[in-house]
Amino acid sequence: MPILTVNTSITPDINRSDKLALIQLFRGLAALIVLLYHTSTLYATNLNHSVLNNSFKFGKAGVDFFFVLSGFIIYTIHQHDLGVKDRVYYFISKRLIRIFPLYWLMLIPKLLIKTYSALTILGALFLLPHPQSPVLNVSWTLSYELFFYACFSLLIFNKSSSLKYLLLSYGGFIFLYWTSGLLLGDVPKLLHSSHSFIISYHHTEFLFGLAAAYLFSHSLLTQFRYWLLASGLVLFVTASLYTVINVNQIALEQGVDLITRSEDLKTVTENYSYLFFGIPSFLIILGSAHIDKLDKWNVPTGLLFIGNASYAIYLTHSSLINAETLLLKSIWPHNLAITVLPIMLVALLFGMLVHRYIETPILNKLNHTIKRFKVARPTL
């Protein structure tokens, strides 16, 4: 593996030295803003309470950051595997054990407490894209991760120029399709169709990550690293503020209450988040990677741990906050503002404990098993 020893997107690598500490910091922050977003929406849904006037409406952008980061890390770690057919088995094995063990542990209780159709259960178990809400509400992002891994594994199996151009053309078409919708002032019709996964703009965010990894691996734009980071942060924060302000303005114009606007209303920055948050994420990641490589910032261990635990936090927080808010509804239905911080801290701590005492041991064991069979893996 090259110089990188950082976790992959929202799915972690275990027991590594985290040389890209600054990226890990932002990875943890991305998990936190997603947690803030779901806290806000669940307080609105379950308790009819607006958290700080919907100030965390922008929190979904953490997912955009994760997708860009995934493309960056996968290419940086596995760029030398491209075209090496006998690396496909190892790549796929490593990626699948990152996602499924902890995901299944979180999913199974949901399947046991409610009746679902056989098709829904099958789709949930194997993270098949589905137009309806998933059983585990945050799991829709993992379907995109798996699709990206599948595309990248094809490049490991066959590094032909025709395949590369085909995949780049696919991503380029999606980018142009959505960008034309923005320029024409209309959300593309496929946004809400059953085929929206195939042409979702989220696929382009992995390409942003691949581009950042290419520039990083070739030490390009290193002299602008602080400008890249600063401009990315400014753009990300600006888009976040615009999201919050704009959704409240739209709601006032339409006479929509504070609670409804928390999730149902969408702003232009949300409908085209690959541009308004994906591109800033590209700049943040590229600038941070160059800074980590050349300047080696020291990041507090606690913040690094949150970055390491981000997958566990991501998978567990929404279900836990949902349960906490429903409990609050029955035992403490007043003075809800003072309960927000404790609710979030409990969810954060729980995710960190799951990472430390459940996720890490499981993945260490599975990684050890893969290494034992690494030499004997099949040659394709």
N, C-alpha and C positions, 0 to 999 in steps of 0.2 A: 504494500500500500504506500502511496506517496506521502507527502508531508502531512496530510490531513489526518486528524484523529478526533473528529467531531461527529456528533450524532446525525442521523439521516432524517431530514424533514421532521414530521411529527412522529417518527418511529425511531427508537434509540439504538445506538450501538453501546454495548455495556463494557465497563472497566477499561476505558481508554483515557488518555491523559489530557484530552481536550485542549490541544494546542491552539485551536481557533477560539480562544476564550471570548473575544468580543462578539463573534457570531453566536456563541452559546448564550451570551447575555441577551441578545435581541431575540433569540429563539424562546427564551424563558419569558421575555416581555410579551411576545406574540401570544403565548399560551395564556398569559394573564389577561390580555385585553379580550380574548375570546371568553374567558371566564366572566369578565365584567359584563360582556354583552349578554350572555345567557342569564346572569343574575338579574339584569334589567328586564329582559323579556319574561322571565318566570315570575318576577314580582308583579309585573303587569298582568300576566295571564292568571296566576293563582291567587293574587292578593289585591288586584285592582289598585296597584300602587306604582307611581312613577318614581324611579330612582334618579334623583338629581336632574329632573326634567329631561330624561332620555339622553343624558350626556354620554352614555356608552353605546349609542347607536352604531358608532363606527367600528365596534369591536370585531365584527365579522371579518375585518380586513386582516386579522391575524392569520386566517386561513390562506389568504393570498400570499402572505409572506412565507408560510409553510410550503406552498407549492413551488414558489421560486427557489426556496432553499433546497428542496428536494432535488430539483434539476441540477443545482449547483454541486451538491455533495455527491450525487450519484456519478456525474461525469468526472469530477475531480478524483474520486477514489477508483473508478473503474475505467478510466479512459484507455489504459493500456490493455484492458481485456477485450476491447473492440476488435472483432474479427478472429478472436481466439475461441474456437468452437467449444473446446472442452472446459471453458470457464462458465458456460451457460448454466450447467447444473449447480455449480457452487453459488453463482449470483442469485439464481431463483430461490435456492434453499435459504440463503441468508435473508433475502427480502421477505419471504413468507413467514419465517419465524419472528421477524420483527413485528409483523402486523397481527397474525392470527391468534397466538396463544392468549395474550391479554385481552384481545377483542372478544374471543369466545367466552372468557371468564366473565366479562361484563355483559355479554349478550344472553347467556343461558338463563340467568334469573328473570330477564324480561320475557323470554319465551315461556317460562314456567308459570308466570302469574297471569298470563292473558292468552286467549285462544287466537291462533293465527291460521291462515290457510297453509296448506303444504307448500304451495308456490312461494308464499311470503317467507316461510321458514327457510326454504332452500336458498332463496335470494339473500336473506339475512346472513346465513351461515357462510356463504361464499362471496359476500359483498358484491352481488350482481347489481348493476345499475337498475334503478326502479323509479318510475315517475312519481309514485306516492311517497309519503314520508317514511323513512326507514324505521325499523324496530328500535334501534339505538340511534337517537336522532343525529348524533354527530358523525355517524359512520359513513355518510354519503361521501365525505372527503376521501375515505380510504378506497373507494371504488376508483377514483381518479388516480390515486397512487398506484394501484394495481395495474391500471391501464398503461400508465407511464412505464412501470417496470416491464410490462410485456413488450412495449415498443423498444425499450432499451435492450432487452434480452435478444430481440431480433437482430439488433446491430452487433451484439457480441457474437451471435451465431453466424452472421453474414454482414461483413462491413462493406458491401458493394456500394458503389456510388449511386446506382439506381435506387437502392433501398433508402439511402440517406436522403436523396432528393425527393423521393416519394413521401417520406415522413415530414420533411421540411415543407413540402408543398401542402401537405395536409394542414400543418400548423399555420402556414402562411395564409391559406384560404380562410381558416377560421378567424384569424386576425383581421383580414380584410373584410370579411362578412360582418363582423361586429363593429368594426371601426366605421364602415359605411353606414351602419345603422345610427351611430352617434352623429356622423356628419349630416345625415338626412333628417335628424331630429326624431327618430322613431326606433323603439326597441324592436329588434328582429322578431318575426313571428314565431320562430322556432324556440324562443325563450321558454315558452310554457307548453311546448309540445312533448309527446312521448319520446321523441328522438333528440331531445335537447342535450343529452349526455354526449352523443357523438360529435356534436358541433358546439359544445360548450366552450366559452372563452377561457375557462380554467386550464385547458390543455396548452394554451399559449404561454401560460405562466411557467410551466416546466421548461419551455424553450428559452424564456428569459434567464432561467437558472443555468441552462446549458451554455448560453452566451456568456454569462458572468464567469462560469467555470473556465471557458476557453480563454477569456481575457486574463483571468488570474493565472492559469497554468502557463501562459506564455509571457507573464510579467508585463502585460500591456496596461497602460494608464496608471502605473504605480505612482508617478509623480503627482497625480491628481487625486490620490487616495482620500485625503481629508476633504477635498471639495466634493468628491463622490458621496462620501458619508454625510456630509453636512447638507448637500442638496437633496439627498434622499430623505433625510429626516425632515427637512423643511417641507418638502412636497407631501410626505406622508401625514404630517401633523396638519398641514393646510387642508388636505382632502378630508381628514377626520373632522376638523372643525366645520368645514362646509357641510358635511353630511348631517351633523347634529343641527346646525342652524337651518339648513334647507328643509329638513323633514318637519321641523316645527313651523316654518313658514307655510309649507304646503298644507299642513294640518289646520292651521288657522284659516287659510283661504277656503278650505273645504269643510270647515266646521267639525273636524275630527278631534276627538278627545285625546288627552295625553296618553291614555293607556293603549288605545287602538294604534296610534302612530308608532308605538315602540317597535312593532315588527311588520305590520301590514303595509305601511307606506314605504316606497322605495325612491331614493334620490338617484340622480344621474351618476353619482360616484359609486353607488351600489350596483346599478344596472351595468356599469362598465368598470367594475373594480379592477379588471386586469390592466387597465390603463392608469387609473387614478391611485391604485395601491400596488399593482404588480410592478410597474416601472420604478416607483420609489423603492420598492423592496429590492429590485435588481441593483439599484445604486447603493443602497445600504449594505447589501451583502458583498458586492464587489469591493467597495471601499473598506469595509470591516476586514475582509480577508487579506487585502494588501497590508493593512495596518497590523493585523495579527502576525503576518509573516515577517514584516520589516521592523516593527516597533515594539511588538510584544507587550501589550498593555496587561496590567494585572487586574483581574476581575475578582471580586470577593467570592469565596468558595460557596457561600450560601446561594448567591445568584447563579453560579454555575450549576449547582445542584438542581435548581428549578428548571434550568435548561435541559439537564439530563432527564428530569422527571416529567417533561412536558407531555410526552405521549400518554403516560398514566393519568396526569392531570386532565388532559384533553378528553380521554375516554370516560373518566369517572365523574367529572364535576357537574355535568348537566343533570344526570339522574339523581345525584345526591342533593343538589340545590332544589330540584323539583320536589323531592321528598321533604326536605327541610321547610320549604315554603308552605307545603300542604299541612305540615304539622303546625307551623305557626298560625295558619288560618284557623285551626281548631283551639289552640291554647293561648295565643297572644295576638289577637287581631287588631291591636292598636299600637300606636307609637312605632310603626314599622321602620321608620328611618333609622332608629338606633340598632336595628337587627341586621342591617345590610352587611356591615363590615364583619361581624362575627360569622354570619352565614358564609361569606366568601372565604374567610380564613379557615373555617372547618373544611370546606371543599378543597382548598389548596393543600392543607395539611394532609387530608385523606389521600389525595393523589400522590403526594410525596411519600407517604408511608407505603402505599401500594407499590410504587416504584422500588422502594428500598427492600421491602420484605416479600414481595410476590414477583414482580416483574424481573428484577435483577437475578434472583436465584434461578428462575425458569429459563431465562435467556442464556445465563452462564452454562447451564446444563445442556441446552440445545446447541449452543455454539461449540461446546466441547465435543458433542456427538458428531457434529458436522466435520470438525477438524480431524476426528478419528477416521472418517471415511473419505477425507479429502483426496488422499493419494489414490484411493481405489475408485474414485468417481468415474462414471462412464465417459468414454471419449466419443464425441458425437461426430 
